[in-house]
Amino acid sequence: MNAQSALPFGSAAVLGAGLMGRLLAVTLAQAGCKVELFDAGGPEADGAAARVAAAMLAPLAESAVAPPSVVRMGHYALERWPTLLAGLAQSVFFQREGTLVLWHRQDAPEAARLARVLSHTGELVPELPAMRSLDAAGIAALEPALGQRFAQGLLLPDEGQLDNRELLAALLATLQAIPEVRMHWHAPRTLDDFRPGDQGQPERVIDCRGLGARAQWKALRGVRGEVIRVHAPEVALRRPTRLVHPRYPLYIAPKPGHLFVIGATEIESDDMSPASVRSTLELLSAAYAVHSGFAEARIVEIATQCRPTLPDNLPAFRQPRPGVMQINGLYRHGFMIAPALLDIAMELLATGHSALASRFALATRLETLP
């Protein structure tokens, strides 16, 4: 759906100003729609799962836990993100240097199992670039600081990442620059607050509240994640790096300015309390095992958040009544699949059906509820 395509309505309310809500609000406004954006929090997106994320765009890597439909959405997004970013008011860090997968010798059986999974994904989704096996010299050619620490690895070509907080800020700046957009902070709303199409009401309402929509979408649950942001001037990594481990597979995502996002944990819990000592020690110890320069890193932030997740861990669209759309269940794949969900939503809003939804096996999840 091209942002400039005609929409059959002129006004919309978007509930939730996380990643999905901001993307939709910008795209609707750029298509000429008057948009009102409502969020229970403030403009910094402090309550959004998108703020606590590594924002890796790694469809093949994520196929270890994701089905082919999600992998295809991730591959689609890698090509779509540059166009979306080009339309924003501020620049956003984005790169496609691939994903590096490493393991210590004792974890070679787990790495072999992962390689089989990734190879099978390549057969199911042949449009993905094939992974490459690396020896120590190959690792050193990509990441000179790691060549002496690891004897084997995998490169997943063309995978990427962006800076999640730069993106949220750029989306906000873009919305602020569009006169037809009104933003309402610290102003929680539910679907019951709107009667789409009535006089004085928006013509469409799109609910992107994540876990904030649980009262209306009972199947939603939270999946807790924990990340640590560190400043490590002694560490030089060009691309996201994943460490294979049977209990806590680690990822390290480099950001501009020698900032690194380190994460691994995924807990079936709605608990939003601070990270435990155990998980913090495991994350930092594993990062040090990848690169000794992390020993002198400074901890900038230890953050926790719960991702909105549906029973099958897949995203879904619902249309509970005329003029209302709900989008939810992005789970751990938010940045990787958001462009595909955005374009599906715009197709549905424009025509009532979506060819992309069928392409990504989401067509059966478009339900009109009584």
C-alpha positions, 0 to 999 in steps of 0.5 A: 500500500503506497502512502500516497494511495487514496483512502476511503476516509479522512480521519482516524484515531490511533490508540497506542504510540509505540512502534506500530501506532507511530508507524501507522499514524505517520503513514495515514497522515502522509496519505492525507488523513487527519490523525489523532494519536492517543497514548497512556504515556508520554512522547518518549514511549517509556511504556512501549515494548519498542523502547526496550529492544535491540531492533535486529532485523534478522529473519533467518536468525529468528527462524530458530523460534519463528515460523516461515510466515514470520521469516517472510515478513522479516525478509520483506521488511529488510527491503521496506525499511529504507523507504519508510526511513527516507520519509521521516524528519530525522535520520535513523541508524540502519545497516545490513552487515549481516548477523554473526553467529558464534559458539564456544567449543563445548556448545558445538552440538547446539550450534550444529542443531541450530545450523540444521534449523537455519538450513531447513529455513533456507529450503522453505524460504529460498529468497533468503541469502544462504548462510555461510560457514566461517573458520577463525580466519573468516571470523577475523576478516569480518570482526578482527577482534573476535578471530582469536576467540572463536574457531567457527561461526556462521554469517547470515548475510544481509540481515540488519538492524536499526536504532529503536530509540532513534526511530521512535524519536524520528517518528515523533518528530515527523508527526509533530511536523504534520499539521493534520496530526494531533497527539494526546499524551497521558490520555489512555483511551479504549475502543468504548470511547469511540463511535466511528462514523458518528458526527464529531467522531473519527471515521476509523479507529485503529488499536495498537495498544499492545498489552494495553488492549488486554481488556478487549483481547483476552488472549494476549499475554506478556512475555518478559524480556531484559536487556542491558545497554552498555557503553564500551569504547574498547569494543569494536563490532560492526554487526549483531552477534549471537552466541549459541548457548543451550540455556541463554542464547545471547545477542549483542547489537552494536549501536552508534557511539560504542553503545551495545544492547545485550540481551537473551532472556525470554520469560513467560511472565507479565512481571515488570520488576527490575532484572534479577541479579542472576540474569544480569550476571549471565548476560554480562558474563556471556558478553565478556566471553565474546569480547574481553573489552566488555570488562571495562564497559559502563552500564548505561541501563538495565531495562525490562519490558513485556512484549504483547503475545498471542497464544501462537506467538503470531501477530493478528488483525481483528475487526470487532465492529465496522470502522475499528481495527485491532493489530496486536501480538508482535511478540519479540519480532516487532521491528522485524515484522512491523513494515509488513503489518503496516502495509497489510493494515493500509491495504485493509483500510483502503480496500477491506482486503489484503493480498499481503496478508495472504502472502504472509499466511495471515489471511485467516486471522482477519476476522470480523467479530459479532 
